[in-house]
Amino acid sequence: MEAFLLRLEQEKPPLSVFTSIEPLFLDPAGYSSFRILESGRTQPRAVILPDIATCPDCLEEILDSGNRRYRYPFTNCTACGPRYSIIEKLPYDRPNTTMRIFEMCSECRQEYENPGDRRFHAQPIACPACGPHIALWNHAGDLLAEKDQSLKAAARLLEEGAILAFKGLGGFQLLVDARDNAAVSRLRQLKHREEKPFAIMVQDIKEAQKLCVIAPMEERLLKSPESPIVLLRKKKEILASQVAPGCPDLGVLLPCTPLHHLLSGEIGFPVVATSGNRTDEPICMDEYEALDRLKGIADAFLVHNRPIRRYVDDSVARVILKREMLLRRARGYAPLPIPLHKDTPPLLGVGAHLKNTVALSLGNEVVLSQHIGDLESVEAFNAFKAAVEDLQELFQVRPSEVVCDLHPDYLSSRFARERSPHPLAIQHHEAHILACMAENALAQEVLGISWDGIGLGSDRTLWGGEFLLVEPAGSSRLAHLRPFLLPGGESAVKEPRRSAIGLLYELLGESCFFQEHLAPFETFSDQDLKVIYQALKTGLNSPGTTSMGRLFDAVASLCGIRQVDRYEGQAAMELESSAVLSPTESSYDFVIHGVKPPYTIDWGPMVRSILDDLGQMQPVGEIAGKFHNSLAEMIFRAAVLSHKDTVVLSGGCFQNRILLEKTVPRLKQEGFRVYWPQRVPPNDGGIALGQVYGAAHRLPQLKDSATGG
């Protein structure tokens, strides 16, 4: 199957076109032959295609000096170009897109109306005579250059260390020379992005191979029509150290539009390519909006006059166990539908608070919106509300029910209560598992391992290390991690040292405060430690949690890897990076308590052994490796305990390559069927799908119950 996937694009018939390839591995159906069956009676529905990267034919044209579209930045055909970002309403015809303001010239009209032409009914069709054009502005919006001269002037500015605001296909990006440490550091400072890795754009696959180790499946993904940012293992530090400080991986993007290709060709060096916004705000779409919102960040603006109807960020993916995993689902993927395998009334899932997406059911499928982001600002919440309205208007559907997270204070949950007096609430970790079940077409009861940061549990405590028995119609808790306190509450989410002290307090009691030689204690003042001690002793602002994400944080802190996060998940990522250095197959002990569910999986023996290893100056990489091995063993022991043959792994912790690579083969070797997210993110970007999938199976029960049925 892997070979088939790699050959598919290379050996396709010459006149065939792929608009999207989303590989998904499902259970064998048991067919013994290949047949094309007669179509069933289904309600026809137009599929809105995502924005698609420039195809080879169009790229060849813009590089051909004899072609009328030579160096034209908006060249496209039926096989490539903008779709979702320019559609205003259905049906997808030019008058219903933002291209309606550009009247086709006679040559474009002839191509558009000729069934034998590859631009037959290519709605964004354009050429230099009749289509959009680019311009370069300074920071005040004054014109510096027009058309092709804009590219040459923009390239010079980048070479000189300037920050360029670049109006792309689905919104603005901020570009800067990835070799220039001072320029990258300045971008970090102005964007308020302290240490989170930047993605880079390189001219072609050869340039990417100079920087990173690239496997065949990763190369396929980089060069695919979806063209996401792909996380790759660095070869060596060639770029500025501030691009991805302390991170062994690098997010790499190939040019995805003619404008990107032309600019990359002008500069010939890698550039940081990050979203055109301030931290926690949505991406800028309009050039005049960008002048205002990116004021003080960008030195110049490379803009164009094709309006963007909705912002679409770059998708992010990685390859784990030879399968693609989306970490952010946006350009190239959204809004392709996900089969629901069940007819259902219109349902709206409003997602979670972080990495928000929204979902809308349409008959027997679900449309998942593009990545919206964290609902941490007024601007982000407004973008969320706009995305909800946009999906409904685009598909002309009004949901009969609204589904939200169990947490009442999420902005998305508050929005749901404004829309519906009694929205259906589905528990956060259950929704993680349901999302993975939906994309893998699972309807039977499974053991779901849902590991992430924090989510409100059905008992009103903070969950995050959950072993759930889940079926679409409901779930129960098989087991969970031993709880521990988080001194400082929300502060502990950003400070792994607080999780570590809470963990030690649960394990050692007050005597942990006499272990001040340990890394987390050394970073606090005596006064701070007194406050933390009192908080733990009284329980004031120190909620308990079963979170695996916070356990990762605590172990990273104890190992001296990271005490304060500069971005979400930093400590856990650095702990994973440390484990890469260790080939150990050893693991730590743990204990499972209880005679019936929910069992408690006690990490106590493991943490005591980690403290012993630290005391004996064992390499941190070996400790991190043994920790990951222990988690894989926890999952295996829980699978045996569950008496289920199907295991589903989801939640933000399963973005961890080592955790999946240790866990999946261990389970398969023992005869378990294992599923994990592929085209829907394992993080909170998949929650909305899980909400809709759960509601699709539960609403009939609720209605029967309400009527006494």
Secondary structure, 3 states (H helix, E strand, C coil): CHHHHHHHHHCCCCCCCCCCCCCCCCCCCCCCCCCCCCCCCCCCCCCCCCCECCCHHHHHHHCCCCCCCCCCCCCCCCCCECCCCCECCCCCCHHHEHHHHCCCCHHHHHHHHCCCCCCCCCCCCCCCCCCCCEEEEECCCCEEEEHHHHHHHHHHHHHCCCCEEEECCCCEEEEEECCCHHHHHHHHHHHCCCCCCCEEECCCHHHHHHHEECCHHHHHHHCCCCCCEEEEEECCCCCCCCCCCCCCEEEEECCCCHHHHHHHHHHCCCEEEEECCCCCCCCCCCHHHHHHHCCCCCCEEEEECCCCCCCCCCCEEEEECCEEEEEECCCCCCCCEEEEEEEECCEEECCCCCCECCEEEEEEEEEECCCCECCCCHHHHHHHHHHHHHHHHHHCCCCCEEEEECCCCCHHHHHHHHHCCCCEEECHHHHHHHHHHHHCCCCCCEEEEEEEEEEECCCCCEEEEEEEEEECCEEEEEEEECCEECCCCHHHHHCHHHHHHHHHHHHHHHHHHHCCCCHHHHCCCHHHHHHHHHHHHHCCCCCEECCHHHHHHHHHHHCCCCCCCCCCCHHHHHHHHHHHCCCCCCCCCCEEECCCCCEEEECHHHHHHHHHHHHCCCCHHHHHHHHHHHHHHHHHHHHHHHCCCEEEEECHHHHCHHHHHHHHHHHHHCCCEEECCCCCCCCHHHHHHHHHHHHHHHHHHHHHHHCCC
